[in-house]
């Protein structure tokens, strides 16, 4: 302790008892007492720092998180909730805090308030001293006499202020570096690595993490929790090839080989899910570290897109959260144009028209009355006679040999077109949201943003164009959409009924949808 600061504190009969356990507290209290008549605002400002320093010491001694209680109000309330300070001490803390804030912001210059606040500091110091040392202060606060001339410390005040500032800085550094404190310096999406590089297999995306420990204790990373906000399977042909059959295939299993490896779920099951990954990393005080987390993507012919973020857990309660990340694998898939979607919907309408023609021809050949397609069309299979080959196909289901079987889209073409356009809107909206919501994005996804937005911009025009199925079917004979030549429908079982590429408005690429398609078929009808 320097001579100037020692002399100041020793001259205060009220606060010299604080010297041994806490010089900084004693110095701030003595300065608050010194200034309370000559500069009341400075006095209350010193008193505020006295209260803040004491609260910080109590937070530290209780092992509480000083980062979560970074403001004086929060410190006081946290200490009260934990039962560390009684109610009257809580009130003293708040009175000192509020008076100090008013002095700093409003410059009240209130001597009476400054004297009261210094008294609060004595009461708070006496309580803390007894709690800290087990000794009770025997004397009460005695207000010093009002000075009649210049302060004997006038010439030393500048040096005392510097010494107190140095003590405060030392105290703050001690608290800052007492715990480990991690920063996530950078998160980089690396390109998918070929076999051999980094020891990784295909079917993965690698996160390159760089961290820094700005604290004074080692940080032990023990867990990463990944939160998947959304996931989309980007199949280039999803927006076209609206077919009345489904080609089924299965995804393969993920083989993990990286040091830190997390298998991401299928997109159908991913949105809103959380996945834990155990870590074992230690970063020393003021140290840095870099490691990879491999995100295993289910093997697929599609591009799978995930929007996610992760939390890194370290020590007992430390957490750092990453920015939002959009990953895609394998990259390179593209969206079709709005014109391609328009052509595909016209082909669907043409297919409906041609199947109706085939039904009319078959019923005419059997001498049956024709359906009224315009005013009272059939709405289900039960509305037409049994054993119509134009409706039921050849009993072999869908195959590339040319057989077909109508589905629910045929019975409600207008509703199917409406639903198809809504599905396209939902699909493209999800792609746009995944890309725009991400802070870190795979480069290939940026190429999809413009095409997805173009499709969304054209949807109102497509809805107007396909507002009535008969209107859409009639367009098939226009020069832009020439009507395709199809084979005549069969008149006997086993013959082919028309072309097989009629689009399917009930297309469902989800796993559940594929299962539903299979359940609707007879076992013999599965291709």
NUTORDO-697123 format. One record per residue (C-alpha): residue in one letter; z, x, y. Coordinates in steps of 0.2 Angstrom, whole numbers, plus 2048, in hexadecimal, padded with zeros to 3 digits. Last residue first. Example, Ala and Ser with C-alpha at 12.3 -4.5 7.8 and 13.67 -1.06 7.14 Angstrom:
(S (824 844 7FB))
(A (827 83E 7EA))
% end
This chain:
(X (6D5 729 6F5))
(X (6E2 71C 6F3))
(X (6DB 70C 6ED))
(X (6E1 70C 6DB))
(X (6F3 70C 6E1))
(X (6EF 6FC 6EB))
(X (6F0 700 6FE))
(X (6FC 6FA 70B))
(X (709 707 705))
(X (6FD 715 708))
(X (6FA 70F 71A))
(X (70D 70E 71D))
(X (710 71F 717))
(X (703 726 723))
(X (70C 71C 731))
(X (71C 723 72D))
(X (715 735 72D))
(X (70E 732 73E))
(X (6FB 733 741))
(X (6F9 720 742))
(X (6E8 719 744))
(X (6E9 706 746))
(X (6D9 706 751))
(X (6CE 70D 743))
(X (6BD 713 748))
(X (6AE 70E 73D))
(X (6A8 71E 734))
(X (6A4 717 724))
(X (692 711 726))
(X (68D 700 71F))
(X (694 6F8 70F))
(X (68F 703 700))
(X (68C 6FB 6EF))
(X (699 6FB 6E1))
(X (69C 6E8 6E0))
(X (68C 6DF 6E4))
(X (683 6D9 6F3))
(X (686 6E8 6FD))
(X (686 6E9 710))
(X (676 6F0 718))
(X (676 702 71D))
(X (67A 706 72F))
(X (66E 70B 73D))
(X (678 710 74D))
(X (678 706 75C))
(X (673 710 76C))
(X (682 713 777))
(X (67B 71A 788))
(X (66B 710 785))
(X (675 6FF 784))
(X (675 6F7 773))
(X (687 6FB 770))
(X (68C 6F3 780))
(X (68C 6E2 778))
(X (69B 6E7 76D))
(X (6A5 6EB 77D))
(X (6A2 6DA 784))
(X (6A6 6D2 773))
(X (6B7 6DC 773))
(X (6BD 6D6 784))
(X (6C7 6E1 790))
(X (6BE 6F1 789))
(X (6B6 6F6 799))
(X (6C5 6F1 7A4))
(X (6D0 6FB 799))
(X (6C5 70A 799))
(X (6C4 70A 7AC))
(X (6D7 709 7AD))
(X (6D8 717 7A0))
(X (6CE 724 7AA))
(X (6DC 72C 7B4))
(X (6E6 72E 7A4))
(X (6D7 737 79B))
(X (6D5 742 7AA))
(X (6E8 746 7AA))
(X (6E7 74B 798))
(X (6D8 756 79B))
(X (6E0 75F 7AA))
(X (6F1 763 7A1))
(X (6E9 769 791))
(X (6E4 77A 797))
(X (6F6 77D 79D))
(X (6FC 77B 78B))
(X (6F2 78A 786))
(X (6FD 795 791))
(X (70D 790 788))
(X (719 789 795))
(X (72A 78F 79D))
(X (731 783 7AA))
(X (72B 774 7A0))
(X (72B 762 7A6))
(X (719 763 7AB))
(X (713 768 79A))
(X (71D 75C 790))
(X (71A 74E 79C))
(X (707 750 79C))
(X (707 750 789))
(X (712 741 788))
(X (707 738 794))
(X (6F8 73C 78A))
(X (6FF 734 77A))
(X (706 725 783))
(X (6F6 721 78C))
(X (6EC 723 77C))
(X (6F8 718 773))
(X (6F6 70B 781))
(X (6E3 70C 77F))
(X (6E4 70A 76C))
(X (6F0 6FB 76F))
(X (6E3 6F2 77A))
(X (6D5 6F6 76E))
(X (6DF 6EF 75F))
(X (6E4 6E0 769))
(X (6D1 6DC 76C))
(X (6CC 6E1 75A))
(X (6D9 6D5 752))
(X (6D3 6D1 740))
(X (6C9 6E2 73F))
(X (6D8 6EC 745))
(X (6E2 6E6 736))
(X (6D8 6EF 72A))
(X (6C7 6ED 722))
(X (6C3 6F6 712))
(X (6B6 703 710))
(X (6AA 70B 703))
(X (69E 718 709))
(X (6A0 726 6FD))
(X (6AB 72F 709))
(X (6B9 725 702))
(X (6C4 717 708))
(X (6CB 70B 6FB))
(X (6C3 70A 6EA))
(X (6C3 6F7 6E9))
(X (6B1 6F6 6EE))
(X (6B4 6F0 700))
(X (6C0 6E2 704))
(X (6B8 6DA 713))
(X (6A5 6DC 710))
(X (6A8 6DA 6FD))
(X (6AF 6C9 700))
(X (6B9 6C4 6F1))
(X (6C3 6B7 6F8))
(X (6BD 6AB 706))
(X (6C2 6AF 718))
(X (6D2 6A9 723))
(X (6DE 6B1 716))
(X (6D8 6C3 71B))
(X (6DF 6C0 72D))
(X (6DA 6BA 73E))
(X (6CA 6B1 73A))
(X (6C0 6AE 74A))
(X (6C1 69E 753))
(X (6B6 69E 763))
(X (6AB 6AD 762))
(X (6AC 6B2 74F))
(X (6A9 6A1 749))
(X (6A9 6A5 736))
(X (69A 6A1 72C))
(X (699 692 720))
(X (697 698 70E))
(X (686 698 704))
(X (68A 6A8 6FB))
(X (67C 6B1 703))
(X (681 6AA 714))
(X (693 6B0 710))
(X (68C 6C2 70D))
(X (681 6C2 71C))
(X (68F 6BC 728))
(X (69C 6C9 721))
(X (68F 6D7 723))
(X (68C 6D1 735))
(X (69F 6D1 738))
(X (6A1 6E2 731))
(X (693 6E8 73D))
(X (69B 6E0 74D))
(X (6AC 6E8 748))
(X (6A3 6F9 746))
(X (69B 6F7 757))
(X (6AB 6F4 75F))
(X (6B2 704 757))
(X (6A3 70E 75C))
(X (6A6 708 76E))
(X (6B8 70E 76D))
(X (6B1 71F 767))
(X (6A5 720 775))
(X (6B2 71D 782))
(X (6BE 72A 77A))
(X (6B0 737 77B))
(X (6AC 732 78D))
(X (6BF 734 791))
(X (6BD 746 78B))
(X (6C5 74D 77B))
(X (6D5 757 77C))
(X (6D6 769 777))
(X (6DF 773 769))
(X (6E0 786 76D))
(X (6F2 78A 768))
(X (6FA 78A 757))
(X (707 786 75C))
(X (70E 780 76D))
(X (71E 784 776))
(X (724 77B 786))
(X (734 782 78D))
(X (741 77A 798))
(X (74C 788 7A0))
(X (75A 790 795))
(X (76C 78B 796))
(X (77B 797 796))
(X (78B 793 78D))
(X (79C 79C 78C))
(X (7AA 793 783))
(X (7B2 79F 776))
(X (7A7 7AE 777))
(X (794 7A9 779))
(X (78A 79A 777))
(X (777 79A 77B))
(X (770 789 780))
(X (75E 785 77D))
(X (750 77B 785))
(X (742 771 77D))
(X (730 769 77F))
(X (727 76B 76F))
(X (714 76B 76C))
(X (70C 76C 75A))
(X (6FA 770 75A))
(X (6F2 768 74B))
(X (6EC 76F 73A))
(X (6FE 772 735))
(X (70B 77D 72F))
(X (71C 777 736))
(X (721 783 745))
(X (72E 790 743))
(X (736 795 753))
(X (73A 7A7 753))
(X (748 7AD 75E))
(X (746 7BE 765))
(X (753 7CB 76C))
(X (756 7D4 77C))
(X (767 7DB 782))
(X (76F 7E1 792))
(X (780 7E8 796))
(X (78C 7E7 7A5))
(X (79A 7E5 798))
(X (793 7E5 787))
(X (787 7D9 77F))
(X (78A 7D4 76D))
(X (77E 7CA 763))
(X (781 7C0 753))
(X (778 7AF 754))
(X (779 79F 74A))
(X (76B 793 74E))
(X (76F 781 751))
(X (762 772 753))
(X (763 763 75E))
(X (757 754 75C))
(X (752 749 76B))
(X (73F 749 766))
(X (73D 753 756))
(X (73A 746 747))
(X (728 742 74A))
(X (724 753 751))
(X (729 75B 740))
(X (739 765 741))
(X (73A 777 749))
(X (740 784 73D))
(X (74B 791 746))
(X (74B 7A3 743))
(X (756 7B1 749))
(X (753 7C1 73F))
(X (741 7BB 73B))
(X (73B 7B6 72A))
(X (73A 7A3 729))
(X (72E 79B 71D))
(X (72A 789 723))
(X (724 77C 716))
(X (713 775 716))
(X (70D 765 71E))
(X (705 758 713))
(X (6F4 750 714))
(X (6ED 73E 715))
(X (6DC 739 71B))
(X (6DE 727 723))
(X (6D2 719 723))
(X (6CC 70C 72F))
(X (6C7 71A 73C))
(X (6C9 71D 74E))
(X (6C0 72E 74E))
(X (6C6 731 760))
(X (6D6 735 769))
(X (6DF 73D 75A))
(X (6D0 748 757))
(X (6D7 758 75F))
(X (6E8 755 757))
(X (6F6 759 762))
(X (707 755 75A))
(X (713 752 767))
(X (725 756 769))
(X (733 751 775))
(X (744 756 77C))
(X (748 763 76F))
(X (759 76A 772))
(X (75C 77B 76A))
(X (76E 781 767))
(X (770 794 767))
(X (780 79B 75F))
(X (78B 7AA 75E))
(X (788 7B5 76D))
(X (797 7C1 76F))
(X (799 7C6 781))
(X (7A2 7D6 784))
(X (7AE 7D7 793))
(X (7AB 7DB 7A5))
(X (79E 7CF 7AA))
(X (78C 7D0 7B0))
(X (786 7CF 79E))
(X (773 7CF 79E))
(X (767 7C6 793))
(X (755 7C7 78E))
(X (74D 7BB 782))
(X (73C 7BC 77A))
(X (738 7AB 772))
(X (72C 7AC 764))
(X (721 79E 75E))
(X (71E 79C 74B))
(X (711 797 73E))
(X (70B 7A8 739))
(X (718 7B4 733))
(X (723 7C0 73C))
(X (728 7D2 739))
(X (727 7D7 74B))
(X (715 7D9 748))
(X (711 7D8 735))
(X (708 7C7 734))
(X (700 7C3 745))
(X (70B 7BE 753))
(X (70A 7AE 75D))
(X (70A 7B3 76F))
(X (71B 7B6 777))
(X (724 7A8 781))
(X (72F 7B1 78D))
(X (741 7AE 792))
(X (749 7B8 79F))
(X (759 7BE 7A7))
(X (764 7B2 79E))
(X (775 7B7 7A6))
(X (785 7B9 79D))
(X (796 7BB 7A4))
(X (7A4 7C3 79A))
(X (7B5 7C1 7A1))
(X (7C0 7CC 7AB))
(X (7B1 7D1 7B6))
(X (7B2 7C4 7C3))
(X (7C5 7C3 7C3))
(X (7C7 7D5 7C6))
(X (7B9 7D5 7D2))
(X (7C1 7C8 7DC))
(X (7D2 7D1 7DD))
(X (7C9 7E1 7E2))
(X (7C0 7D8 7F0))
(X (7D0 7D0 7F6))
(X (7D9 7E1 7F6))
(X (7CB 7E8 800))
(X (7CB 7D9 80C))
(X (7DE 7DC 80E))
(X (7DC 7EE 813))
(X (7CE 7EA 81F))
(X (7D9 7DD 828))
(X (7E7 7E9 829))
(X (7DC 7F6 831))
(X (7D7 7EA 83E))
(X (7E8 7E3 841))
(X (7EF 7F5 844))
(X (7EE 7F5 857))
(X (7F6 7E4 859))
(X (803 7E7 84C))
(X (811 7E7 859))
(X (80B 7D6 85E))
(X (808 7D4 871))
(X (816 7CC 87B))
(X (822 7BD 87A))
(X (820 7BA 867))
(X (827 7A9 861))
(X (836 7AD 856))
(X (832 7AD 843))
(X (834 79D 83A))
(X (842 79E 82C))
(X (83C 799 81B))
(X (84B 797 80F))
(X (854 7A5 806))
(X (859 7A7 7F4))
(X (848 7A9 7EC))
(X (84A 7A6 7D9))
(X (846 7B3 7CC))
(X (83C 7AF 7BC))
(X (82F 7BB 7C2))
(X (81F 7B1 7C2))
(X (825 79F 7C2))
(X (833 7A4 7CF))
(X (826 7AE 7DA))
(X (81A 79F 7D8))
(X (826 792 7DF))
(X (82C 79E 7ED))
(X (81A 7A1 7F2))
(X (816 78F 7F3))
(X (825 78B 7FE))
(X (820 79A 809))
(X (80E 795 80A))
(X (814 783 80F))
(X (81E 78B 81D))
(X (80E 794 823))
(X (805 783 822))
(X (813 77B 82D))
(X (811 789 83A))
(X (7FE 787 83B))
(X (800 775 83D))
(X (80B 777 84C))
(X (800 784 853))
(X (7F0 779 852))
(X (7E1 783 857))
(X (7D6 776 850))
(X (7C7 782 84C))
(X (7BD 774 843))
(X (7B5 77D 834))
(X (7C1 78C 831))
(X (7D1 783 837))
(X (7CC 773 82E))
(X (7C9 77C 81E))
(X (7DA 785 81F))
(X (7E3 775 823))
(X (7DB 76D 813))
(X (7DF 77B 808))
(X (7F1 77E 80D))
(X (7F5 76B 80B))
(X (7EC 76B 7FA))
(X (7F6 77A 7F3))
(X (806 772 7FA))
(X (802 761 7F1))
(X (7FE 76A 7E1))
(X (80F 773 7E3))
(X (818 762 7E5))
(X (80F 75B 7D6))
(X (814 769 7CA))
(X (808 777 7C6))
(X (803 77D 7B4))
(X (802 76B 7AD))
(X (7F0 76E 7A8))
(X (7EB 75F 7B3))
(X (7F3 767 7C2))
(X (7EB 778 7BF))
(X (7DA 770 7BD))
(X (7DD 766 7CD))
(X (7E2 775 7D7))
(X (7D3 780 7D1))
(X (7C7 771 7D4))
(X (7CD 770 7E6))
(X (7CC 783 7E8))
(X (7BA 784 7E2))
(X (7B4 78E 7D3))
(X (7BD 785 7C6))
(X (7AF 785 7B9))
(X (7AC 798 7BC))
(X (7BF 79B 7BB))
(X (7C0 795 7A9))
(X (7D2 794 7A5))
(X (7DD 7A2 79D))
(X (7ED 79B 7A5))
(X (7F0 7AC 7AE))
(X (7DE 7AB 7B5))
(X (7E0 79A 7BC))
(X (7F1 79E 7C3))
(X (7EA 7AE 7CB))
(X (7DC 7A4 7D2))
(X (7E8 797 7D9))
(X (7F2 7A5 7E2))
(X (7E3 7AC 7EA))
(X (7DC 79B 7F0))
(X (7ED 797 7F8))
(X (7EF 7A8 801))
(X (7DD 7A6 806))
(X (7E1 795 80E))
(X (7F0 79D 817))
(X (7E5 7AA 81E))
(X (7DA 79D 825))
(X (7E9 793 82C))
(X (7EF 7A2 835))
(X (7DD 7A6 83C))
(X (7DD 794 843))
(X (7EE 796 84A))
(X (7EA 7A5 854))
(X (7F8 7AC 85F))
(X (805 7A0 858))
(X (801 7A0 845))
(X (7FA 7B1 845))
(X (808 7BC 83F))
(X (80D 7AE 832))
(X (7FC 7AD 82B))
(X (7FB 7C0 82A))
(X (80C 7C1 821))
(X (805 7B4 814))
(X (7F5 7BE 812))
(X (7FE 7CE 80F))
(X (80B 7C7 803))
(X (7FD 7BF 7F9))
(X (7F3 7CF 7F8))
(X (802 7D9 7F4))
(X (806 7CE 7E5))
(X (815 7D1 7D9))
(X (81E 7DE 7E3))
(X (81A 7D8 7F5))
(X (81E 7C6 7F3))
(X (830 7C8 7F8))
(X (82A 7CE 809))
(X (825 7BD 80D))
(X (832 7B5 818))
(X (83A 7C4 820))
(X (829 7CA 826))
(X (82B 7DB 82C))
(X (829 7E3 81B))
(X (818 7DA 81A))
(X (811 7E2 82A))
(X (819 7F3 827))
(X (812 7F4 816))
(X (800 7EF 81C))
(X (800 7FC 82A))
(X (808 80A 81F))
(X (7FB 807 811))
(X (800 800 800))
% end
